[in-house]
Amino acid sequence: MSSADETLFITGATGFLGGYAATRLLDTHPGVRLRPLVRARSREQAIERLWGSFQLHVDAARFWEMMDRVEPALGDLHAPDLGLDAATREAILGDTGSVLHIAASLNRKSDKACLNTNVRGTLSVVKLARALADGRGLRRYTHVSTVAVAGKRNAEVVLEDDAIDWDRSDYDPYARTKKLCEHLAHELLPDVQKTILRPSIVMGDSRFPETAQFDMVRATAFLADLPVVPFRPTWRADIVNADWVGRAIETLHMKARPEHTIYHLSAGLSSPTLGAVGDALHAGTGKRIRFAPSLLGPFQTAVDLANGWRAKNPVTLVASLLKVFLPYITYDTVFDNARAVAEVGVAPASFTGYGPALYRWSKANAFTYPTRPLPSRAEAEKTKEAAA
């Protein structure tokens, strides 16, 4: 089954990482059509939602061109059978060549959100993939997971096939449910070609400072602004740029015969130390980072106390972010990415190169992406012609 002129069912296209993957697929493969699952009441509303994630990557004129090859599937990841009506489901079963499942809840504090979105949602997508495989056939099911499935670690380099250990504890509900989602795919699609992709900490874009996802950026900026940072400068931070992750998802999903089933989309052995990140921020912003690892215990206690406050303010917001992300900063663990680099053909960019610009832009824009309303197709064409 060829992928050149394929119709692809995709979840998560209205999200941050899904926007990267969807625009890359449409730009790189002119014969590919996308059928994204979108929670919307109409095609018009679905297109507005897609514009929300696509506008970071394309202008309005290019977006409208892309929409000629996009047919939103109105539904809901949480609903039975994805909330698809009979006609849409029949259309999907009639022409879909592959399934790319990206949608997930990143709410690391909520068992309910992770269970409903990650487990129940994935089960519905896997059941759809099963129906496709049993019918017209399915070229590939690609599942975007996370390196967090590796559970609690300490000063390790983790290989893809060694990551999941069912006797190892998990950091949070997100990691626990994403591990179960991988298990569902393996158990229910044993005869389908599968690709499991595990991004590490996805933060920023190596090509420009703008971003539309701020949780980890906000936490990083807060830490950079402290008089001292309660970490060891030798700890490594496996941070990967979103543009490389989007490219890797597109490449590996569309590849005829990937060499492996599981790939880490990570910085791997090239992950910078926190000391190197501090030096880069100092060179790029003037912020000098001072490290005091002996303060980690009191710092964690302060974060826990602030998390117990009921008031909602900037302090409790940052504390809630740090509560979630501190384990991923302090465990000094990286995830080998040699498989993905070999097949994508290029390595990810180092956070030390683009991190300072991301820091400056995010603070200047109050950690908010300046979304633009979608102009009509005619208006977008006029703007394009005037700029030519």
N, C-alpha and C positions, 0 to 999 in steps of 0.2 A: 504494500500500500504506500503510495507516494504522498509526501507532505507538500509538494509544490503548489497544488491548487486545492488545498484542504480547507474545510470549514472546521473551526476550532471552538470548542465550548470552553469558556474561561470563567472562573470565579475571581472576585477581588479586583476587577479592573477599575473600579471606582476608588480604590485605595492607593496608598503611596507606592508600594512596590509593584502593585498590579498596573499602575499607570506607566511605570518604566517598561514592564514586560510587554504590555499591549501595544504601546506606540512603537517599540522596537520591532515587534512582530510585523506590524503593518508597514513600517518603513523598509524593512529588510526583505520581506517576502511579498511581492506585488500580487501573487496569485492567491494569497491566504485571505480567508474571510473569518471574522470573529463573531461569535454569538455569546456575548457576555451576560452572565446572570446579574440583573440589576433590580434592586428593590425600588420599584416605581409604579405609578398608576397608568402611565402612558409612555409611548415611544418618545414623545417630546420631553417629558420629565426625565426619562432615562438618559437621553442625550445631554441634558443639562448636567446631570450627575457625572457623566463621563467627562464632560468638559472640565469639571472640577479637578479631576486627576490628570487629564491630558495637557492642560494649559501650561504646566511646568515645562513641557517638552516641545510643544508645537504652537504656532500661531493659529488664529481662528480660521484662516483660509485653508491651511493644511488640515486642520481638524475636520472641516466640512468635507474635504476630499476623502479623508479616512472613513467618514461615516457612510460613504457609498459602499464600503465593504464591511460594515458593522450592522448586525441585526440584533438589538437587545432582546434578551429573553426575560420578560417581566416575571419576577418571582421573588422568593425569599429563602435564604439558606436555612432558616429555622422552621420553615413550614414543611408538612408532609409532602414528599415528592417535589421538594424545592418550590412549592407553590405554583408550579407551572400548569397552565390550562392544557386541555387535551390537544388542541391544535399545535401549540408550541412544542409540547413533548413529542408529538408525532413528527414534527419538522426536525427536531434534534435527532431523533432516532433514525430519520431518513437520510441525513446527509453529513453527520458529524464524523470526522476522521480521528480526532484525538481530544483529550480532556486535559486541561491545565488548571489545577486547583491551587489557588493562592490565598483565598479569603481565610481569615482567622481572627480570633479575638486575641489582642495583645494585653488584655487586662490581667496582669499577673497576680492581682490580689483577689480576684473573684472566681471562686469555684463554679458558680452558676454560669457566668458569662463564658468561661472556657469550656464547660461541659456542653452548653447549648450550641455555641458556635463551632467549636473545634471538633467535638465528638459527634454530636447529632448532625451537624452540617456536613462533616466529612462522610459520615455513613450514607447520607442521601446522595452525595456526589459519587461515592463509590458504587452505590446501587445503580445509578444512572450509567456509569461506566460498564458495570456488569451487563446491563441490558444491551448496551451498544456492542459489547464483545460477543454476546450471544446472538445478536442479530446480524447487522451488516459487517461486523468486525471493528476492531479498534486498534489503530496504529500504536498509540501510546497513552498511558496515564501518567502524568507528571504531577507530583505532589510536592509543594513547597513547605518544608518543615522548618526546623531550627536546630542549631547546635546544642541548644538547651536540653535536648533529649539525652545528652550524655550525663545529666545529673550532677551531683556534687563532686567536684574535682579539686585538685590542689597541685599546682606546679607541674602540669602535664602537657604533653603533645598528644592529641587524640586523633587516631585514624578512623576513617569512616566505618569500617567493619567492626571496630572495637568500641564504638560509642555507646550503644545501648546495652546496659547491664541491668536486668530486672531486679537484681538484689541491691542496687544502688539507690539511695534516696534522691529525690528531686528537690530543686530549689523552690518551686512554686507550682500553682495549678496550670499555668501555661505550659511549662516543661512536661508536666505529667500527662496532660491531655494530648499534647502533640506527639508524645511517644506512643500513646495508644492509637492515635490516628495512623501513624506509620504501620502499626501492627494490623489495623483494619485493612489497609491497602494490600499488605502482603497476604493476609489470610483469605480475603474475598476475591482477589484478582490474581490467583496463583499462575494463571496461564497467559496473562496480559503483560506485554512489555512495559515495565515501570521504570520511572526515573524519580528518585527521591533527592531533593535538593535542600541542603541545610545552610541557610545564611547564618553568619555570626552577628555581631552588633553592626547593623546597617545604619550608617550615619553620614549624611552629606553626599555631595556630588563633586567629583574631581574636576569637572569642566567649568562650573560656575558656583557661586556661593549660595544661591537661592535654594531653599528646601521647603517642603510642606509638612515635614514631620519633625517635631521639636522635643519630645520627651527626653531623649538621651542628650540632645543638644543643650537643653535647659539645665539638666543635671551637670553636664560637663562644664558649662559656663559658670555655674554656681561654684563648683569646686575650684575652677581656675581663678575665681575672684577672692577666694579665701586667703587670709594672711599666710596660713600654712595648710598643706594637704596631708591628711593622715594616712599616707600610703608609702610603700617602698618604691623608690625610683626604678628599681630593677624589675618590678612586676611588668608583665606584658599585657597589652590591650589589643585584643583581636577585633579591630574595627575595620569594616570594609565599605568601600564607596558604592552607593546605590546604582550608579550608572554601570559599574562592572557587574553587579549582581543582576541587573536587568538584562545585560548582554548575555550573561551566562545562562539565565533561564531560557531566553530565546534560542540560543545556540544549541543547548542540550535537549530542549524539547523538540526542536526541528531536525536534529541530526538523525540520519537513517539508522545508524548502529553505534550508539555510545559504547565505550569500552566497559563501563561499569553501571551498576544500578544506583549507587549512592555517591553523592558528591558534597563536599563541604564548600560552600561559597563564602570564603573567609580570607583573612590576610595571612593565615598560616604561619610558617616559620619567619615570614617577613614582618610579623606584627611588631610595632614599635614598643619600646619600654615606656613606662609613664615618664621617666626622666627625659627621653627623647621627645615625647609629646610636650613636656614642659619647656624644653629648649626651643622647640618650634614656635610655641605660643609666645615665648619671650621675644624671639627674633621677629615674629610677624605682628605682634600687638604691643610689645613693651611690657607685657605681664610677666613678672618673674615668679616662677613656681618654686616654693620652698616645701620640702618634704619632711614630715615628722611622724614616722610610723608608730612611735610610742603613743600617739594620740588616737589611734584607731579605736581602742576600746571605749574611751569617753565619747568619741564622736558617734559611734554606733548607739550608745546609750541615749545621747541627745536626739538622734534621729528617731529612735523608738518612742521617746517621750513626746516629741512633736507629732508623731503619728497618732498618739492617743488623744490629742486635742480635737474637740468637736468643731471649733471655729475654722472657717475657710478663709485663708489669707495666703500671701506669697510664701510664708514660712512653712505652713502645713502642706502647700502644694509641692514645694521642693523636697520636703521631708518624705512625702509619699513616693516621689520619684526615686529618691536615694534608697529608701527601704527596699524597693524592687531591684534597683540596679547595682547596689553595693556588692552583692555576691559575685556578679559578673565582672566587676572591676578588681576585686581583691583575690580572686582564685588563681591568678597568674597561670592561666591555661589557654593554649591556642589549639587550633584545629587544622590539621594538615590539609592543604588545598592543592597538592601536586596534581591530582586527577583532573580537577576543573581547569587549572592553568594549562595543562597539556592539551585539553580538548577545545578550550576557548581560544587559545593561541596567544593570550596576553595576560599578564598578571594584574591584579588590582593595584590601584594607586595607593601610596602611603598616606595615612591620615596626617602625618607631619607636614606634607606638602600642601594640602588643601584645608586643613583644620583651622588655621588662623583666619582665613577669609570667611569661613563658615561662622566662626565665633563673632567676628566683627559685624557681618551682615545680620545675623540672628539677633544680636543685641540692638542694633540700630533699628530693626523692624519689630522690636518688642516680642520676639518669638511668634510672629504671625506672618503667614504668607499672604501677600496682597492679591487676593483673588479678583479676577476680572469677569464681568458679566459676558455671556456669550452673545456676540452680535449675530444678526441674521446672515445667511449665506451671501446675500447680495451685498450687504455692508462689508463683510469680510473681503469679498472680491474687490470692491472699490478701494479699500485700504491697501490691499496688495498691489493693485495697479498704480495707485498714487505713489507707492514707495519704490516702484520699479524704475 
